[in-house]
Amino acid sequence: MFFKKKKKSFLEEMGSAILGKAVDTVKNHPQEALGVGYFAAICLGSLFNKDNRKEDKKEISTDNEDEETSSLDYSPEVLKNISYDKLLNAINTFAKDTGLSVQELKDELEKIKPSAPTAEESDKSRIRISLAGAFSCGKSSFINSLLGEDVAPVAIRPSTRVVTRFKYGESRKYLNNLGNEFTLKEYQELAVKPRENNDSTNIFSILIPAPFLRNIVLSDVPGFGSGDNAKADDEVSRKENENADIIFYLVDCDKGTVTQSDIDDLIGDNTTKKGILNIGNKRKKLCVIITKMDDKPPSKRAVIKKSVESVLEKNHIEAKIYSYATKFKNPKDKEFFEQVRQELCSEISFLAKTHNDIQEQRLKNRAQRNAEKNQEIIKNIINSIEVNYQYWWNAFALSLGVTPDVLKSKSIASYESKLNDYWDVFEKFLKKEIEDIDFCKFVVSEDTFRDDYAVKKCDWQKKWIDLVDRKVDNFISNNHIEKDFESYFSLKELRYISIQVEEMGYDWDLPFCDTEKNNRIYFAKNQNKKLRDSLFNIVKQRREKAIKKLNEKFGSKFKFKEDIKNLFDTKYNQLLSSIVG
């Protein structure tokens, strides 16, 4: 594992105290620390909102291109040891020490904050028994009978329009999907109201102190083919059935047997849909409850039960079958059906116990899924910390007074390099211009009988002043010299300079001969060369002065930046090491 390189400096030894004081000074007394203008710009720059962050990074991104970046271990063995509290403490400490905003990380971290499982998560870990059957087959009456009290709404027309999950509780409570409590009357009104959609707002929970409900969820759902809202009812019912482990399928005894429609509901029609026993991860256990048997004499009850067994066997459906009634015409029937009720409650408890291994595995699977999800979030947070290194460093440096121009450059050497690049072009430009400046020139007089030769002095200073005043300014503009560098190319203080060059006066009376002519030509060329060399040497010396001036101006700023950088890297490495160290 590698962290950012750390260099020792005097600020490092001073530690967090100096940093805290510096940050506090900038925040509370900006006029003393950086000046109002600086501070205003810094504050704005430090905010770096999320939408502009890419542009911020692009604009100031050259500082650490060659610096070694961290390479953290993201293995599950490491990630599983990083807790919510550990991450939160590390991030808060970093934010406090640097004065930087880390709200985005904290928002992401909230996703793994330890919390109690939601009602939906808790339900998924329990054994789930779901009622199913055609509308008005007596599901709600069956539920009320099992519970020994009237809870579910009962009506001649299709009544239940929502999913109601009955669960064990020390006291009776009626809860909506958000866990808010309401009254029995409010529940019964909502339960029969047609739904506008199939979202979780149509799921209710009722807690009942019934021992047979321990560790299970018993779901009452809308009946299939409910007429006015059949499609929506069927969809929400099938979804709840899909998540069930055991199906209690209710059949109205007036049908006399299990119909083809019931078979299609159970195992599907092999063309348009799967049956409720087949949807989901595995085949579900089935109990068939023949309801409203109080209307039939015992002999007829036996015939109906036998017919149901025959049809199920023919379709290769295994199931336990119960004759059931919620109303009784005589004490004997009451005793019989009460015994059936007790058997069903015992069967439910038995099914819950025999499915303990399923419940334990679900709890393990949920814990594993949560752990994997949390590890991925933690990995993303650590990755964000690495990605944000440059952004944080920029904001931190700006907040403590490192100017944007210094922040963009790696070191004073980069400034020198840029200045030298500019000067290379500048010297070529000056050399060309200086070549056009003459100290004197060779002339021929045509006013006499014979040609006379002389060396005439030129007004070279006029051309020189035009060069340093006008042409240099044009060069700066045409070559887009950065504002920070413009002053290093000004030659205006050299407008009036004295160059010691030998002069030759007018002499038209020397003998006419080629030798004298050549001497004058040579003299003129030589004097011009001396002048041009002198001017160019003066210009070259200006480069050295410009570099010295640049170092004087920026040297202390880069030293301050280096010290601040070392301090930031210390805090950044402490953040990383406290997380994965």
N, C-alpha and C positions, 0 to 999 in steps of 0.2 A: 504494500500500500504506500503510495507516494502522495505527499502533500505539496503545497506550494513551497518553493525554496524560501528560506528565511535568512535574512542578513542581520547581523547585530548592529545596533546603533545606540546612541545615547538615549533616544526616546524609549527604546525597548526596556531599558533598565528602569525607567521611571514607571512603566506599567500603566495599569488602568486608571490610576488617579489622575495622571496628566490628561489622558484621553477624555475622561469624564469631565474634567474642568474645561478642556478645549471645546467639547461639544456644548457644554452648558453656556460657555461664553458666547459662542456663535448663536445659540438659540435665544439667549436672554439679553445680550448686549452686543448686537451686531455692529453698532456704530463704533464700538471699541475694538472689536475683533477684525472685521474685514471692511468696514465701511458700508453705509446703507445700500449703495448701488450694487456692490459685490454681493452682499448678503441676499438682496432681492433676487438677483440672477441665480444665485446658488440654491435658494429655497425652491425656486421654480424648477431648476434643473434636477433637484434632488427628488422631486415628487415622481418623475418618470412613470407616468401611468402605464397600465398594461397595454393599451392600444398603441402607444408610441414607443414601446420599448425596443422594437426591432430597429426603428430609425435611430434611437439613442445609441444602440450598440454599433450601428453602422457608422454614425458620425464620430464617435470617440471609441476606436477599437484597435489602435495600433500599439498600445502601451505594452502588452504582454504577448505578442504574437510568438515570440521565440521562447517564452518561459515554459518550464515543464509543468504540465497540468497534473491534477491528481487522478489516480486510477484506483477506484475503490472496489472492495470485494462485495459483490451483490449476491453471494451464495446464500441459499436458504438457511444454512447454519449460522451465518452472521445476521441475516435479517430477522430471524426469529427471536434473537436476543435484544432487539431494539423495540422498546415499549413506547407507548403513547407518552407516558410521563417523561421518559428519557429524552425523547425527541423534543417535547414541549419545553423542557427546562433548558436544553441546549440552544434552541432557537430564541427563546426569551433572553437568555444571557447574551447571546450574540447581538440581538437588537438593542439591549440596554447598553452594552459596551461600545457600540458603534453609532447609535442614534439612527439606524436605518429602519425602514419599514419592511416587515416580513409578513404582512397580513395575508398575502396569497398562500404562503406556506402554512400558516396557522389555519386558514380556511380548509386547505387540503387535509391537514392533520385531523380536523374535526371528524372526518369520515371514519377514522379508526378509534375515536374516543370510546372507551368502554361504556357499555350501556346494557340494560336488561333487554332480553329478546322481546321483539314485538309480539303481539297476539298471534299474528300470522306465522311468525317463525316458531312460536311455541306450539301452535297447532300442527305444523308440519312434522314435528318430532314425535307427536303422539300417534296412537293407533286411531285410525279414522274410519268410522262406520257411517255410511251414507244411505239414507232412505231413497227409494226410487219407485216409480210406478206411474200409472196413468192418473190424470187429475180426478179428484174426488174418490180416490180409492181408500181413503181413510188414514193417510199418513199423519196428519196433525192430531187426529183422535188417538192414533196409536202412540204417538209421542206423549200426549197428555196422560194416557193410561199408564205407560211405563213410569212416568215421573210421579204419578199419583196426584196430580193437580192440573188444573186447566191453565195452560200457558200459551200454547200455539192456537191461533185463531181457527175456528171451525165454521164452515158454512156450506150450504147446498151447492152454490156455484164455486168455481175455482177460487180458493181463498189465499193460499200461501203464494206470494209473488217475490219473495226474497229468500236468501240462504240464511238459515238460523243454525248456529252451532251451539249445541248444549254441552256444557263442560262442568266439571266438578268445581264447587266453590264452597267455602265455609258458610257463606250466606248468599241469599239470592240477589243477583244483580243483573240488570239489563244494560248492555253496552253496544254502542255503535262501532264502526270500523276504526274510529280514532280513539276508542277507549273511554268515550264520554258516557256517563250513566244517564238513563232516563227511566220512565215509569213503564209498568206493564201496559197501561192503556195506550201510551204513546207507541210502544212497540207493536201492539196489535193493530193500530191504525196504519203504521208504516208497512207492516207485513203484507197487507192486502192491497197496497197501492201499486198500480202498474209501473214498471220501471221505464225510464227513458233511455237507459243505457245499461251496459253490463259491468260497470266498474265496481270497485271495492266498496262504494257507498251502499251497495245492496247486501252487504254481509253484516249480520248481527250476531252477538254472542250472549247467551244466557247462562249464568253460573247458578248451579243448583246443588245443594248439599245432599246429593244422592250417591251413596257409596259405589254403586256399580259404574258410575261415570269416571271414577279415578283413572287417570292416564289414558283416557280416550276422548275423542271428539265425535259426538253423534249429530249428524247434519240432517236437518229437514229442508227439503228443496221443493220448488214448484213441480207439479205433476206434468207428465208429458202430454202434449196435445190439448192444452188448456183452452183452446178456442180463440178468444179475442186477442190474446197476446202469446200465442203458442210458440212462435219462433224464438222470441226473446226468452220465454220461460224454459224452453227445451235447451237452449244454449247455456244458460247459467246452471241448469241442473246437470247437464253432461260434464261441464267443467268441474263441478264439485265432485261428481261421481268419479271423474278421472283421477282425482287425487286420493281417492278412498282406498283402504285396504280390504274392506268387507262391505258388501252390498246387502242391505235388507230390502228385498223387492216385494212390494205389497200388491196383492191381487184381490180384487173385489169378488167375493164368492158368487155374486149374481152372474158372473161370466160362466161359471161352471167348471172352468179349467184355465190353463194358460193359453192365451191366444197367439196367433202368429205375430201380431203386433208386439206382444210381450217378448216373444222370442227374438224379434228384430231388435228390440230395445236391449236385450241382454247380450246377444252375440253378434248382432249386425245382420244386414241383409246381403252381405258379400258384394254389393255393387256400389251403394251410395254412402254407406257409413259403417263405422265399427260399432260393436256393441259396448255397453258400459262395463262388461266384464273384461273386455279386451283392451280398451284404451288405457294408456299409462304404461308403466314399465313391466308389469307382470299380470298374470291372470288373477283376478280377485276371488276371494271366498264368497259364497252366496248362501243367504238364508231367505227362503220364500215365506212370506206371512200372508195367509189367506184370511182376509178381514171380513167383518160383519157376519160372522158365523152364528151369531145369536138368532138370526132369522131362519136358520135351518135346523131341522131335527138331527139328532146324533147320526142316524143312518145316512142321511143326505150329506152330512159333513164328511163321513168316511168315503163316500163315492167321489165327492169333489176332490178330496185330498189324494185319492188313488189316481184320479184323472190327471191331476197336476204332476204327480210322480211319473206317470207314464209319458206325458209329453216331454218333460225335462229329460228323462232317460233316452227317449227317442232322439233328442237333439244333443245328446252327449253333454248334458249340463249336470254337474254334481251340486247338490244343495240339500240343506236341512229344511224341512217343511213344518210349519206350525199353523194350526188352526187357531184363530184369535177373534175375540170380540171385546168391545168396550162397554156394551150394554148387556144387561142380563134380565131374562124373563122369569127366572125362578132361582131359588137358592142353589140348586144343584149346578146350574150353568155358571153361577157366580163363583162357586167353589172351583169348578173345572177351569174356567178361564183365568181365575186368579193364580192357579197352579201353573198354567202356561206362562203367565206374566213373570212369575218367579223363575221359571226355567229360562225365559229369555234374558232376564237380568243376570242370572248365573252364567248363561252362555256368553253374554257380553263381557262379564268379568273374566271368564275363562279365556276368551279370545284375547283380551288385553294382556293376561299373564303369559299366554303361549306366544305372544308377539313381542315379548320384552326384548328379545334379541334384535328384532326389527327396530324397536324404539332406540335401543342403545346404539345400533349402527347408524341410525339417522342422526342422533346427537353427535356421534363421532364425525359423520360426514359434514354436518353443519359446522362443527368446530374446525374441520379441515378446510372447508370452503372459506370460512371467515379468515382463517390464518393465511391462506393463499391470497385472498383479496387484500388483507392488511399488508402483507409483505410486498405486494405489487404497488400499493399506495406508498409505502415507506420507500421502496426503490425509486418511485417517481419523485418523491420529495428530495431524496439525496441527490438524484440526478439534477433536479432543479437547482439545488444548492451549488452543484458544480457548474451548471450552465450560467447561473447568475453571478458567478465570480466577477467577471469583467464589469457587469452592470453595477454590482454593489461597490466595486472598487472605484468606479467613476463617481458614483453618488457620494461615497465617503470622502474621496479626495476633494471634490467640489465643495462639500459642506465644511471642510476645514481650510479652505482658501487656496487650494491648488487651482490655478487658472486653466481654462479650457485649452489654450494653446500649448501650455506645458504638459497638460495631461495627454494630449494627442501624441506628443513626441516621446520616444523611448528615453532619450538622454540629450545632454548638451551636444554630444557628438553628432546627433542627427541634425541639429540646427546648423552646426559647423559644416556638415556635408552639404546641406541645402544651400547655405551661403556660398560655399566654394563652387557649387554647380552654377549658381547665378553669376558668380564672378568670372568663371571661365567664359561664359557667353558675353559678359560685360567687357572683358579685356579684348575679345575679338572685335567687338563693336568699336571700342576706343582705338584699337590699333589701326583699323581701317579709316577712322575719322582723322586720326593724327597724321596719317600718311598724306592727307590733303593739306596739311598746314606747312607753309614755306616760311623760312626765316629770311631767305633772300632768293633772288633768281638771276640767271645769266641773261643779259639783254644785249641787243645789237642796235646801235644808233644809226639811223638812216638819214640823219639830217646833215651829214658832212659829205665831203667829196669821196671819201673812202669809208668803208665800214669800220666803226670802232666798237670795241667790246668792253663791257663793264659788268660788275655785280651790283645789283640793286636790292636794297633792303626792302622787305615786305612787312605789311601790318599783320603779323602773325597773331598778335594778341586779340585782335578783333574776332578772328576765326575761333580762337581758343575760348573766349568768353561766350560765343554763340553755342559752342559745343557744351560747355558745362551748364549753361543756363537753359537752353531750349532742347538740344538734342538728347541730353541725358534724361530729361523729364519724359521725352517721347519714348525713349528706350524703356524706361520703367513701366510706362503705360502699355506699350505695345507687347512687352514680354510678360505682362501680368505678374509683376513682382508682388509678392504678398506684402500687406501693409506693415507687418512686423519687420520687414527687411528693407523697406524703401529708404530709410534714413542712411543705411550703410552704403548707398550708391550715390549719394549727393556729393558733388564736387564744387559746390558753389563757394566754399571758403577758399578755393584755389583760383578764383576768377583773376586775381591780380597777383601774378607771380613773376619773379625776375629770373631770367635764364642767361647765364654768362656764355655768350657766343661771340667769337671774333668777327669783327666787321671789316669789309673792304670798301673803301670809298670809291666815288666815281673817278675814273681815270681814262679819258678818251685819247690821250696823247701818246700812249705807249706805242712803240713800233708795231706795225701790222705784221703779224706772223702767226703761224699755226700754233707755235709753242705757247705764246701768250693767251691765245684763245682757249687752248686746252687747259691751261692753268686756271683760268677763270671758271671754266665749266667745272673742273674738279673742285675748286674752292667752294663754289655754290652748292654742289652736291654734298660736300663734306659738312658744310655748316648746317645745311638742312637736316642731315642725319643726326648731327649733334643735338639740335633742337628737339627733333622727334624722339630720340632716345631719352633725352632728359625728361620730356613730358611723360613718356610712357613709364619711365622708372618711378616718377612721382605717383603715377596711378597705381603701379604695382605695390608700392609701399602702403597705399590706402587699403589694400586687401588685408594686410597684416593688422592694421589699426582697426579695421572693421571686425575681424575675428576677436581681437582683444576686447573691443567694446561689447560684442555679443556675449562673451564669457562673463564680463562684469555685470551685464544686465540679467542674464538668465542663470548663471552659476548657482547663486544662492537659492533660486526658485527650484532648481532641479535637486539640490541637496535637501531642501525641505520636502519635496515630493518623495525622494528616496526614503527619508525617515518615516514619513507617513505611510509609505508603501510597506515598509518593514513592520510597522505597527499593525496595519490592516491584515497582513498575512499571518501575523501571530494570532489575531482574533479569529481569523477564518480557519486556521489550522486547529485552533482550540475547539471550534464548532464541529469540525469533521471528526477530530479524535474523540470528543465527548460522545459522539453518536456511534461510531464504529470502532473506536479504539479499545 
